[in-house]
């Protein structure tokens, strides 16, 4: 089983024992041991999933590392966070993805299937399009963020409101709706500047970054 270890806020180490890990192309900064690298097109997925990624702008370029040793990953000085996935689905924007391994099944989901029209609106508001990347199973996903990523718990009694430009991903049984704050002040330039947010309800965790895209 690959072992993920955060070396510091901006660097990830994955220890391999004859296993395979997938990562954003170009994110390997160092390695130790007997490790081989190659371009990965499927990343443990089927051909249909690959085609889905190619036509939905979720076609992130990946490389695989196999063998025995340690691989160190980092990208553009962004902060790294390891997200545990435990028998659920983790939804994440593809440009925030750093690494994952074959224990997880990667996929691409139309946001209309995850929140209906509101999901579509959320995808457009975040600037990430109408599709998102998913991971299912049990394992770890390493994500990138501008500043430390924060996981905000959502409970049935306590919804969370998120600026769509700061949203990274979420897990759990959550529903999302767009909440607007448009009034006469908006049109005379006296509004707060936060005219709409995404409201998450249910049970789960929403991950945000300390910056708006």
C-alpha positions, 0 to 999 in steps of 0.5 A, spaced: 500 500 500 503 506 498 504 511 504 503 518 503 507 523 507 507 530 507 514 533 508 512 540 509 506 544 506 508 544 499 511 537 498 508 530 498 512 524 499 509 517 496 513 511 499 512 505 494 513 497 495 512 495 488 506 499 487 504 504 482 502 512 483 499 517 479 501 524 479 500 530 475 505 530 469 511 534 471 510 534 479 515 529 480 521 533 483 525 528 486 526 520 488 529 515 491 530 507 490 528 503 484 522 507 481 520 508 473 516 513 470 512 513 464 506 517 461 499 514 463 493 515 459 488 511 463 491 512 470 487 505 472 481 507 468 477 504 462 477 507 455 470 510 456 473 514 462 479 516 458 474 519 452 470 522 457 476 526 460 478 528 453 471 531 451 470 535 458 476 539 459 477 534 465 483 531 461 488 532 466 495 529 464 498 524 468 504 520 469 505 514 473 511 511 478 512 504 479 517 500 483 520 501 490 522 507 493 520 514 495 517 519 490 517 527 492 511 531 488 510 538 488 507 543 483 508 551 482 509 552 490 502 550 491 500 548 498 499 540 498 493 537 502 492 529 503 485 527 503 483 520 505 477 517 502 474 512 505 468 508 501 465 514 499 466 519 493 471 525 493 469 530 488 475 535 486 476 540 481 481 537 476 486 543 476 487 542 484 489 534 483 496 532 485 496 525 486 492 518 487 494 511 486 490 505 483 486 503 490 481 509 487 477 509 481 477 515 478 472 518 474 468 524 470 461 526 472 456 531 469 455 536 475 447 536 472 448 529 476 450 532 482 446 537 484 441 538 478 441 545 474 444 548 481 450 543 480 451 546 473 450 553 475 456 552 480 460 549 475 460 555 471 460 560 477 467 556 479 470 557 472 471 549 472 466 548 467 460 543 467 464 537 469 468 535 475 473 529 477 471 524 482 474 518 486 471 512 489 474 507 493 478 507 499 485 511 499 488 517 499 488 523 494 493 529 494 490 536 492 493 543 491 491 549 493 493 556 494 494 557 501 493 551 506 486 547 504 481 547 509 476 542 510 469 545 513 464 540 516 457 540 514 452 537 518 444 537 517 443 543 522 449 547 520 450 548 512 456 551 509 456 557 504 462 557 500 465 562 495 465 558 488 472 561 486 475 558 493 471 551 492 476 545 491 472 539 492 467 535 497 466 529 500 459 526 503 452 526 502 451 533 500 447 537 496 449 544 493 445 550 491 446 557 489 445 563 493 444 570 491 444 576 494 442 581 488 438 587 490 438 594 489 445 596 492 448 591 487 446 595 481 448 602 484 455 599 486 454 599 494 453 591 495 458 587 499 461 584 492 459 577 494 453 577 490 453 569 490 455 563 494 454 556 494 450 553 499 452 546 501 447 542 506 447 535 508 453 531 511 460 531 509 466 536 508 467 541 503 474 543 502 476 551 500 482 554 499 485 561 502 484 564 495 479 566 490 481 563 483 
